[in-house]
């Protein structure tokens, strides 16, 4: 966030009532370990993609209670005087380890480990989960779309289908996952993501004729632009487009109808007009399956909206943030449902000598446990993100993490990249802890 | 938004390239009418609920390009000098009419009508749709949950499952739709929505025993609080809860398992302990169907998370923003798919003398058309929201609009309130325009 605004009230009420109770009986200062993980991947997905970790760190840094926040809490009687005084001085001073953005994750992967006092770590729960659940949901869906696009350009254009701020985060997550760019201008300003766009049907309708619209657009944006040819009749639209812009026209866009059939017809028409270099961009209710189905068609680029920003059927990643250790002692809920494994955890991803991932070994890090010995092709997945409340220096950036995902996907067993529903690409293994 | 930040870059790139092209050929100043509507309701829903209209007006007012925004556009070469100069002076000066929040809508209902020059109206498209699509999706789902809860308390607690800013808007939309309150503290600060919460499993796990956790909580929050009794064994948890807090304990919460069965057992146990006034609150993956299924169980309140903030299967409302009139002349896309009806429109909701809604009459308002004559029980749905870029005075507020929805639902034919999939509760009728 470039907005320096406080993130402190992106928080559930009960985090602060727990804080008030724990301050009162002294348990607030107990050293704790909280862990974010997901119990399952959505809808038969084969892998998850970590999104939002960088935004999590910013949110932790900006988790400060200013006067407006404190006044609101006081007015709503959310905390007593002692609690409000504690919040006034709040800043996170603990340690955070986590999976970097662009990393794959699986059920039970210890995505984020927060170490600190109960008080300082519990209050971060809501905003950490909001970010991880949203951004990872989008990154996971986006990665499948990028795989389906198979190297063709793919643009994120779903801003209008989701909350205005989610849209910016979604554009970022899509870019992380390999999208070429976004329509969202704020994502360009905030994160330096390439933005792109040319015109909508309204621009054609505004003009007296399609021809005059195309003339205005090529006049302003050059003949390398993309003309939207499906406002009236597509065949006429393409003919007019080439007539106006010449055979050097950058691209035509088709936004409706059976885009596979229409793309083939458009390619034939463009070629027959001599516009063999004019690309064909399709959009309109595409998801990963529709993109995959167009693989054999002469499509040069995809614009993806609704399905991207809604996580293509899985709008949230199902992550939870659980207390797993108190003063070095593993703790876990023990009732009949939603059980968790107690104790802090690390993760070692094991690979064959070919580089193909074999399993996610999730091992205990609580006192008395030694980490496993990595083989020559194995690697520990979490990295240090914060120490003593300070962000670790030289953390990988968005472009690094974009590369990371590309490499990680190469390591997945081939069945793991299938779009169809199935088991996770690699199993998560929890060694028996004696 | 209390944040005075600019909304100007919550905008698709192509809005500004269209602007640049239209400024160049002079069409930018043509008087236009844009209309927001949805072609269909999601998933067999019977009605939609307008959410976000108030946020739309704020976004329009805050749609200003500051130096940071202009620098970003210049750097990315989104617009030429003329375009940037025009944006520097931008403010919306046109008129807006729309369905107030809490109003029902149906396929084709003219939810929002923006009148102004092409230039000033087209640039608002993205942010208007982001807000309406998100907030109406949540309000629509929330309304069904409130109906299913049938008068019992229902609390929104899904912040952690969605983007941190969406969470605030979702809490607002849920409250609009009749939720009792929210866990989201920012929604309390920003919109004055009642916030609520007590404790999570982590609070019990932090303590050496469940008893000491309950003691700490009742000490800090009083015996009117809600104790979470399912961290270990529910029967023991309830026994301990009453032992600690006495029979005046406010409530117990059950967050996992077969909550219907557990609620019945809990009620029996509480009654046998003499805690006949202690309420039972259930949470954990509830949606409108689960809530309805609990109607016969001794449940006093519901906490709803994931399904609320994700629109219970319909995370976006499918609204579009279409140019329908240019200089008084109706315009519409004419290719084979996604057709629209040209021309500005009004809506008259017709009712029987009993007050039951009959149909949504969507009639043309473009030059040469007279509005229909309302019968004694009919009413025009859209209201003026902005005139000359200024918000109309004394617009209804959140509490008014909460009442509005309650009244509107009473007017729906009874089949229209069923949770099962089906046709819209009333048909939308477009008179033949000769």
Interface residues (C-beta under 8 A of the other chain):
Chain A: X3 X5 X7 X9 X10 X11 X12 X13 X14 X15 X16 X17 X18 X20 X21 X22 X24 X25 X27 X30 X32 X34 X59 X68 X69 X72 X73 X76 X78 X80 X118 X122 X125 X126 X127 X129 X130 X131 X133 X134 X135 X157 X159 X160 X161 X162 X163 X164 X165 X166 X167 X168 X169 X183 X184 X185 X186 X188 X189 X195 X196 X197 X198 X199 X200 X201 X202 X203 X205 X206 X207 X212 X215 X216 X217 X219 X220 X221 X230 X231 X232 X233 X234 X255 X256 X257 X284 X306 X309 X310 X311 X315 X316 X321 X322 X323 X326 X331 X332 X333 X334 X335 X336 X337 X338
Chain B: X3 X5 X7 X9 X10 X11 X12 X13 X14 X15 X16 X17 X18 X20 X21 X22 X24 X25 X27 X30 X32 X34 X59 X68 X69 X72 X73 X76 X78 X80 X118 X122 X125 X126 X127 X129 X130 X131 X133 X134 X135 X157 X159 X160 X161 X162 X163 X164 X165 X166 X167 X168 X169 X183 X184 X185 X186 X188 X189 X195 X196 X197 X198 X199 X200 X201 X202 X203 X205 X206 X207 X212 X215 X216 X217 X219 X220 X221 X230 X231 X232 X233 X234 X255 X256 X257 X284 X306 X309 X310 X311 X315 X316 X321 X322 X323 X326 X331 X332 X333 X334 X335 X336 X337 X338
